[in-house]
Each structure stands twice: as C-alpha cells, then as structure tokens.
Amino acid sequence: MKCLNNRADSHLTGQVEHELDSVGNGAWVNQGYSGSPPPLPRVVSTIYNPQPLFQGSMDSIYKLDTPGPFHHPAEEPPSTEKGLVKKQRGCCSFIKGLWGTTLTENISNNRELFVRTTLRELLVYLVFLVDICLLTYGMTSSSTYYYTKAMTDLFVNTAGESGVRFQSIGTMADFWTYAQGPLLDGLYWTKWYNNQTLDSGDQSFIYYENMLLGVPRMRQIKIKNNSCKVHNDFQDEITACYGVYNEKKEDDLSFGLINGSAWTYHTEKEIKGSSHWGLLTTYSGAGYYQDLSRTKEESALILMELVDNLWLDRGTRVVFIDFSTYNANINMFCIIRLVVEFPATGGAIPSYQIRTVKLIRYITNWDYFILGCEMVFCLFILYYIVEEILELRIHKCSYFKSIWNILDIVVIMLAIVAIIFNIFRTVKVDKLLGKLLEQPDIYADFEFLAFWQMQYNNMNAVNLFFAWIKIFKYISFNKTMTQLSSTLGRCAKDILGFAIMFFIVFFAYAQLGYLLFGMEVESFSTFVKCIFTQFRIILGDFDYDAIDRANRVLGPIYFVTYVFFVFFVLLNMFLAIINDTYSEVKEELSSQKDELQITDIIKQSYMKTFMKLKLKKEKISDVQKALRSGSGEIEFKDFRETLKEMGHADHEISAAFSRFDRDGNQILDEDEQEKMKIELEEKRDALSTELNNLGMNYGKELMEKPVTSSEQKNHSNQTSVDREQFLRLTRQVLHLETSVAGITTRIELIMEKLGLQEKAKGNKTAGKLSEVSMEIGYSCIKTIDILCFFF
C-alpha cells in the first residue's frame, strides 16, 4: 500500500527492485503490451501487506545488519520451521546450482536460463582446461628433444674407424663391426678428452652427464631350419631352408657353446620381455640374450666370444641391443633400443627406438606445483562424473544420442586411466630403482615402463585434443559458432554418399600403383604405403621421376589420370557440397530471429545496475528534503511523516533515523543533522559519478554498435513523438500518481480506524477500495510503459 504513492515511491521498495531482477527472465517483455495485466493477487498482497522482496532499500545504503530501535512492528523473525525449510532449500539450491547444466535444468522455454547456464558451464570448463593443459605441458620439456638428439647422434649417426655407422649396416659383418666399434665407444665413457680418468670408478657417464643404468643387453630371435619348403628341383643343392619370421617357427633349441644365456633359449615370461613392432613384422619378447659388462674391456671380450662361436647365423631374424641412461640434470630417463632385422631375403635392415621419458615425478618446486594441479584434476574428474551420472539418470538412453555426451564419457574414461597409470608408474619405478641400486651389475629393464609412459603421454595428448574440441559444446548457443556444426551435420549424408564413390576410385588407383611400381619404388612397396603416397600426391608431395623410372609407359598415364579425376574432379566435388550447404545454413541463420545472446545478458545486468544506482540516489534526495523541511531539531515523528508521504516504509525510515540518532532520544540535533547531511552528500556524489560513468560507457557502446538493416527497418516502423506529446504524457502520469497517492492515504486511515469487531466488514470495504486503486495503478503502469516505449 505504501508503494504506490508517487514515482519515487515505487522505486523505494523491494518489490520494484525484484521486478527489475525479473526483467531478464522475461527478456525485457513490456507488460503494457503483453496482452494481460499483472496477476491481481500479487498486487493485493503488496497493498495490504507490504513485504520487500529485495533488500535494496535504505538498509543497503547505510549497510545496517540489525534493525534500529524504531523497527516496524509488522516485521517478525521467521519461525524455526521456516528457517529449517530455508536451510534445506538453500542446500538443495546449492547442489542444484553446482551441478546445474543445460541437460539438468528446465530451459525449454527460458532462453536466458539457457545462456546463463551454458556460460557458467563454459567458465568452469575453462578452468578445467587450463588445469589439464598445465598437467600435460608440465610433463614435457624442450630438453627432451635435445636429449634424444644427443643419443641419436652418438649411437646412430657416429661412424667408426671403418666408416660403418648404425644406419649403414647391411650385413652381419657390418653389425659386428659396429658393435665392437661405435657401440662400445659410445657406451663406456671413463676418461676425459685429455685421457684423464673420471672420478666415477667403473660407472660410465655418457657425455659426462648421462649415467648408464646397469649393463646393456643383446638379444636375438632365431627361426627353425626347414621352416619353409624347398622345391624338388633344388633339394639336392639347397639343404637348409629358413623362412620368414613367425612366432610359431621360433627356434628354441640350444646351440653353440650350449652353456650360458646366449646359447640357451628363454621364453618371454622368463626374461620379462615384451614384443616389438619392427619394420618387417612383430617379434616376440623371447630368444637368446647376452648381458655385457660394466667395463669396456670385459664387454669387448664377450663380443669377441660371440663372434668366434658364430652367435649369428642363417636362422637369425632380428637382434636387439637394449640399454638405459639417466640424466640427473634434467631428471630424464633415455631408454634406447637398436634393432637390426635380417630378412629371409638376406642383408640387414637397421632401425632404432629412443624413448626419453620422465619417470621420477616430484623433485623440484615446479613438480610439486604439478602435483597440486593433479589433485585439482582429480577433483574436476569427480565433479564431472557426478554431473554425467545426474544427466544419465534424467535422460537415460536418450543421453547417448548426443555426440557431445559420448565425448564427455571418453574424456572422463581417459582421465581415470591416466590417474590409475600415474599411481602404478610411481610405485613401479621406485621398486625397480631400489632393485637396481642393490644389484648394479644386472640389466636395467625400463623398456616396459618406457613403453607405457609413451602410451600415457599419447593418451594425454588425445585427451587434451578432445578437451579442446569440447569447447564447441559450450559455445554452440551463438549463431556464428553453430555455422560449422550445422553445416557438417546437414551435409553429412551427402558427403558420406559421395565418399563411397571417392574411395572406390581412390583404392582402385592405390592397387594399380602397388602392382605397377611396388617392386622398385619404396613409397609403393606396400598397399598401405600406396594409400598414404596418394594422399601426399593430392597435397603436392610426390616423386614423379621414381614413378617414371619404374614404368615409362603406364607411369605417366597413372599420374595424369589420378591427378585429373581425384584432384580436379572428386576432391572439388567435396568442396562444392560443403560450400553449397554452408550458403544455405548462413542464409537460414541470417533470416532467423535474433535470440538472447551473452551480450544481451550483459546489457540487461548493466541496465539493472544503472536503475538501482539511480533509485538509491533518489532515496538520498528524499532524506535530504526531509532534513531541509525541518528547522532546528527534528523529531522522529516529523521525520517519519515527511518520508512516509514520499512513500518510504517504516523500517526504512527507522533504520535511517537510528543510524544518526546517537543518543537515542528520537530527536536529531544540529550536529547529528550536519553529520547526516555530509554523509548523504558524499554518497550522492559517489552515486552521481558512478551513474555518469555507466551512462557514458553505455552511450559509447550504442555509438560503436553497428546498425543492421533489420534494426533500421524496425526503427523506421516505430512511431516518433515530439516534445509536446512527451510533456503531455508526463503530466498525465504525474496526475495519476497523485490520484493513487490520495487513495492510498484514505485506505490507510480506514484501516487504522477499523476495530476488531468489524474486521470482516472492514476487509470487504478494503477489498472494494483496493479494486479501485488497482485499476488506477494498472492504468498508471500502462501509461508509464507507453511513455518508456515512445521514449
């Protein structure tokens, strides 16, 4: 009832500020043109029992935590039951808000809630993305590349006195020359460049920095004799046949000196080996092995014994040289495997595998910072697990219809595997290092850990890739961002259908190239290499001379027809399908009605802040008017009546008065009035400055905002008013406000004079009066909306 006196009146209650807060939910719907007036019961309850819904009154101006001595008697503390209900609701709201997503909230008819929820999800996810980036890049270092390069230059590219390098090995003799020369020279560093002995005993430090862990190991896998069949015409001349490698045809018989691990077969389980994917095939972890020594001289004697007793023969299909080093300067392990394959065709094919990994995790301060990030990462994964469970519980099987939900599950599963492996790796490395320190003369088998560490790194790389792609899920509410997904989704069927025709032609050319050039050109030596070679031709990377040398007639025909049909025709058909679909999607999006965007949410918050600051300024002006209306000392009764006529509530007046009534005598003397005036003036100046800044920023945004053709059209259709019409509408509004103020004053007097015995009769009379006031109030609101609309 106290809220409909004048224009300033309605701004001074929590009701209107609550309406300002609810403006966003209605997307700035003009109630004057929404087709129906606001609900009547709410207006009635506001008139007869005014209860501010938002603490935006004078309490917020003076920051009072407790009511003053003149607190309005109508306000009573909530009961215990209501307090418990509020606590329960607050807890549920907290949980719902913490895990609230677009799939758990009811956003079907609320665009603003959808945008706000998506924006909150995006902000949380960006924090998670920063954390996972820190984890991923924190495990890598630029030193890794230089460490790998140093080991590669030493063991792969360095030639011995005979000029044999590892990459130039072509026969078994070349292998032994390399093993007895560059290999031993690279493994054992016991002297400085001036032949001064290192102070490390028999412990080798490669490049003076990299400690050789344990001793190196050589292992070979042999194939059985008669593992292939010789043609009858050659059986007299060829008495032995060793076929291509097959795990079932491995030779497991002892040979040579019989005694010793180098001459006795060991299974993969016995030596705790692992399979290896070579250039020709995949080899098992079994075979015959020989561990070298900790000194160069003893290792040279071991190699000489193997050469003299023909450790490598026709049955040998592959030889592995494994060893590990550790650099304490950068806390990196380097696990090196040199592989020489001896195919059934004869000759030798060298390859190598150097894995530089960080197996000991927590040493420096940066490592412990990464440990903290790992803990935060675990909390995020737990958070997203609960979120996906809630979404799955709500949507059930339909949850899996969205590719983004499937991507969420993939990211979570990869993260869980990464966490488990991280714990396993830490325990396993500690155990292995402890055993190595106790027995320094054994082979340090870090191959298993290095392999899984690389898989762990690869898994983190893939997970980080998916994590970045997942950002599209949270920015899809923007029209510009949806163009890519809409285009790909709409043309998916056309692309899939055309891809079948494309790959029919593509694989036909791949088989043609394999059969024509496979015997002479390395890039066409296998069917898989042919496929990748043809993709490289599309990108312009090809060796035409090799094709021409392999087949001088069909080579040019193959190349010209492939480039014409695949590159100029089929590939451009793909682009045409995508371009056509993109044009359709862009045209549809441009014709669609603009929905609520993030910029609109920001502008709404901006305008609400602007209005609230303006209302606070008007409240201060009312209090200043009340102070100027009095002469000398001001009693609380006069102060209350003056502000009550302006529409302020009793509890607001009491709070403002009690703040400056230091002695509590319900009278403001001249000193108290002066303090009140000074503080009010300071607050008024501060609010004016803030309002000016907001107004300037908002005006600048409007000037910088480009005006689209649709906005110009809408603006041209709006009815403009001149200054006289605007002033006439303003006078009508003021007249209506004065009428409403008189009615509310009469209603107050009637309610005060009614006795308890005539309560029912009084309610009926008040109801009739309230209907009249509501009609006038609604007319006032409608006129204000019309005024705002034209303005």
Secondary structure, 3 states (H helix, E strand, C coil): CCCCCCHHHHHCCHHHHHHHHCCCCCCCCCHHHCCCCCCHHHHHHHHHCCCCCCCCCHHHHHCCCCCCCCCCCCCCCCCHHHHHHHHHHHHHHHHHHHCCCCCCCCCCCCHHHHHHHHHHHHHHHHHHHHHHHHHHHHCCCHHHHHHHHHHHHHHCCCCCCCCCCHHHCCCHHHHHHHHHHHHHHHHCCCECCCCCECCCCCCCEECCCEEEEEEEEEEEEEECCCCCCCCHHHCCCCCCCCCCCCHHHECCCCCCCCCCCCCCCECCCCCCCCCEECCCCEECCCEEEEECCCCHHHHHHHHHHHHHCCCCCCCEEEEEEEEEEEECCCCEEEEEEEEEECCCCCCCEEEEEEEEECCCCCCCHHHHHHHHHHHHHHHHHHHHHHHHHHHHHHHHHHHHHCHHHHHHHHHHHHHHHHHHHHHHHHHHHHHHHHHHHHCCCCECCCHHHHHHHHHHHHHHHHHHHHHHHCHHHHCCCCHHHHHHHHHHHHCHHHHHHHHHHHHHHHHHHHHHHHHHHCCCCHHHCCHHHHHHHHHHHHCCCCCHHHHHHHCCCHHHHHHHHHHHHHHHHHHHHHHHHHHHHHHHHHHHHHHCCCCCCHHHHHHHHHHHHHHHHHHHHHHHHHHHHHHHHCCCCEEHHHHHHHHHHCCCCHHHHHHHHHHHCCCCCCEECHHHHHHHHHHHHHHHHHHHHHHHHHHHHHHHHHHHCCCCHHHHHHHHHCCCCCHHHHHHHHHHHHHHHHHHHHHHHHHHHHHHHCCCCCHHHHHHHHHHHHHHHHHHHHHHHHHHHHHHHHC
